[in-house]
Structures are given as structure tokens and as C-alpha cells.
Amino acid sequence: MSNIEVVGLGALNIDKIYKVERVLCDGEAVAEEMGCFPGGSAANTIHGLASLGVQTGYVGKIGKDNLGRFFEKDLEGRGIQPILFHDLEETGRAIALISKDSQIRLQRVGINMTRIQNQQTLRTPRVHCECGCTNIIR
């Protein structure tokens, strides 16, 4: 980790985005298109910094499931050093329904980076931390 310039720390989610005809308050909507993307505020920031050539790492919690493996492979594929803790619960998901007239309905499901119980030493000059980081044990 000695070459990491910025470490991200925060909620890890897989964003599942569905395009629908219209967003209903209650009932069903038929999805016309679906995309699956790594997400979370700090993770998005770290992805952006990595694309600019900054040496980055990311601390987060994922489940031992396909979505967790998807997130880890995405970090590695973008040159981001993953520092991940595995949980028995499912990887966090944010599900968004977006209608043609730009209405959005968002729901978060599963674990997020709310508490890390293992000690991890980070030797880096900068840490980018967002949402849910106040419960981290040092």
C-alpha cells in the first residue's frame, strides 16, 4: 500500500439502474433496460481519481456473493487497491427506477460500510471518507 496516494472509505453498493416507462408509487413497472454498476459516494470518487491516474485504494465491506466479487474485480480492473472486509450478509445494493420523464425512485438494500471491526493500518497521505464512517474502530 506504500504507493497509494488516496484511500476511499465508505459505503459500497452495487447500483442497479432500471429504465421504466413510469415510476409508480405502488404496483409494478416493466423495466426496458437495466445496468449494473459499482457505486457509493466515496467509491465513485475513487473511481474518478483512478481514471485521472491517481494511485488509489478503497476500504469497504462486501458480502461473500457474486455482487461482492463483481465489485472487487471492478476495483482491481481499474487499478484500485481493494482493502475489503467480507461479511456473511449480501453486498449492499442501491436499486433505482428512472422513468422517461426523469422521475427517480431509489431503494438501498443489504449491508454497507457501517462498521469495520478489524484493525487496518492505512499509510497514505489522504483519505476520502463519506457516509457511515463515524462507527469505524481504530
C-alpha positions as CSV (number, residue, x, y, z in Angstrom):
1,M,0.0,0.0,0.0
2,S,3.0,2.3,0.1
3,N,2.3,3.8,-3.4
4,I,-1.3,4.7,-2.6
5,E,-1.9,8.4,-2.7
6,V,-5.7,8.5,-1.8
7,V,-7.8,5.8,0.0
8,G,-11.6,5.8,-0.2
9,L,-13.6,4.7,2.8
10,G,-17.4,4.5,2.8
11,A,-20.5,2.6,1.7
12,L,-20.1,0.1,-1.1
13,N,-23.1,-0.6,-3.2
14,I,-23.8,-2.2,-6.5
15,D,-26.1,0.3,-8.3
16,K,-28.8,-1.5,-10.3
17,I,-30.4,1.1,-12.6
18,Y,-33.7,0.2,-14.3
19,K,-35.2,2.4,-17.0
20,V,-39.0,2.2,-16.9
21,E,-41.9,3.8,-18.7
22,R,-43.1,5.5,-15.5
23,V,-42.4,5.2,-11.7
24,L,-45.4,4.0,-9.7
25,C,-45.9,4.7,-6.0
26,D,-47.3,1.2,-5.6
27,G,-47.6,-1.6,-8.2
28,E,-45.4,-3.0,-10.9
29,A,-43.4,-1.4,-13.7
30,V,-41.8,-3.2,-16.6
31,A,-38.1,-2.4,-17.0
32,E,-37.0,-1.6,-20.5
33,E,-33.3,-1.6,-19.8
34,M,-31.0,-2.5,-16.8
35,G,-27.5,-1.6,-15.9
36,C,-25.3,-2.8,-13.0
37,F,-22.5,-0.5,-11.8
38,P,-20.2,-0.3,-8.7
39,G,-21.4,2.6,-6.6
40,G,-21.3,4.5,-3.3
41,S,-20.2,8.1,-2.9
42,A,-16.6,7.5,-1.9
43,A,-16.3,4.6,-4.4
44,N,-17.4,6.9,-7.2
45,T,-14.8,9.5,-6.2
46,I,-12.0,6.9,-6.0
47,H,-13.1,5.6,-9.5
48,G,-12.8,9.1,-10.8
49,L,-9.4,9.7,-9.3
50,A,-8.1,6.4,-10.6
51,S,-9.2,7.3,-14.1
52,L,-7.1,10.5,-13.7
53,G,-4.0,8.4,-12.9
54,V,-4.0,8.9,-9.1
55,Q,-2.8,5.8,-7.2
56,T,-5.9,4.8,-5.1
57,G,-7.2,2.2,-2.7
58,Y,-10.6,1.5,-1.3
59,V,-11.6,0.2,2.2
60,G,-15.1,-1.3,2.4
61,K,-17.3,-4.3,3.2
62,I,-18.8,-6.7,0.7
63,G,-20.7,-9.9,1.0
64,K,-19.4,-13.3,0.0
65,D,-21.6,-13.3,-3.1
66,N,-21.5,-12.6,-6.9
67,L,-22.0,-8.9,-6.4
68,G,-19.1,-8.7,-3.9
69,R,-16.9,-10.5,-6.4
70,F,-18.1,-8.1,-9.2
71,F,-17.2,-5.1,-7.1
72,E,-13.7,-6.5,-6.2
73,K,-12.9,-7.3,-9.8
74,D,-14.0,-3.9,-10.9
75,L,-11.7,-2.2,-8.4
76,E,-8.8,-4.4,-9.5
77,G,-9.5,-3.9,-13.2
78,R,-9.3,-0.1,-12.7
79,G,-6.0,-0.3,-10.8
80,I,-7.6,0.5,-7.4
81,Q,-6.1,-1.4,-4.5
82,P,-9.0,-3.2,-2.8
83,I,-8.9,-3.4,1.0
84,L,-12.1,-5.3,1.6
85,F,-13.8,-7.0,4.6
86,H,-16.1,-9.8,3.8
87,D,-19.5,-10.2,5.5
88,L,-21.9,-13.1,5.6
89,E,-24.7,-10.8,4.6
90,E,-25.2,-9.8,0.9
91,T,-23.3,-7.0,-0.7
92,G,-25.2,-3.7,-0.5
93,R,-27.3,-2.7,-3.4
94,A,-29.0,0.5,-4.5
95,I,-31.9,0.0,-6.8
96,A,-33.0,3.0,-8.9
97,L,-36.0,3.2,-11.2
98,I,-35.7,6.0,-13.6
99,S,-38.7,7.0,-15.8
100,K,-38.7,8.6,-19.2
101,D,-39.8,11.9,-17.6
102,S,-36.8,11.7,-15.2
103,Q,-38.7,10.6,-12.1
104,I,-36.4,8.6,-9.8
105,R,-37.3,6.1,-7.1
106,L,-34.3,4.8,-5.1
107,Q,-34.1,1.9,-2.6
108,R,-31.0,0.7,-0.7
109,V,-30.7,-3.0,0.2
110,G,-28.2,-5.0,2.1
111,I,-25.0,-4.2,4.0
112,N,-23.0,-1.1,3.7
113,M,-19.8,0.1,5.2
114,T,-21.3,0.9,8.6
115,R,-18.8,-0.8,10.9
116,I,-15.4,-2.4,10.4
117,Q,-14.4,-4.5,13.4
118,N,-10.9,-5.4,12.2
119,Q,-8.0,-3.1,12.7
120,Q,-6.4,-1.9,9.4
121,T,-3.4,0.5,9.3
122,L,-3.5,2.9,6.3
123,R,-0.3,4.7,5.5
124,T,-1.4,7.2,2.9
125,P,-1.3,11.0,2.9
126,R,-5.1,11.4,2.1
127,V,-8.3,9.5,2.9
128,H,-11.6,10.3,1.2
129,C,-14.4,9.2,3.6
130,E,-18.2,9.6,3.1
131,C,-21.4,8.4,4.7
132,G,-21.3,5.9,7.6
133,C,-17.7,6.3,8.5
134,T,-18.3,7.5,12.1
135,N,-18.5,4.0,13.5
136,I,-15.2,2.7,12.4
137,I,-13.0,1.2,15.1
138,R,-9.4,2.4,15.0
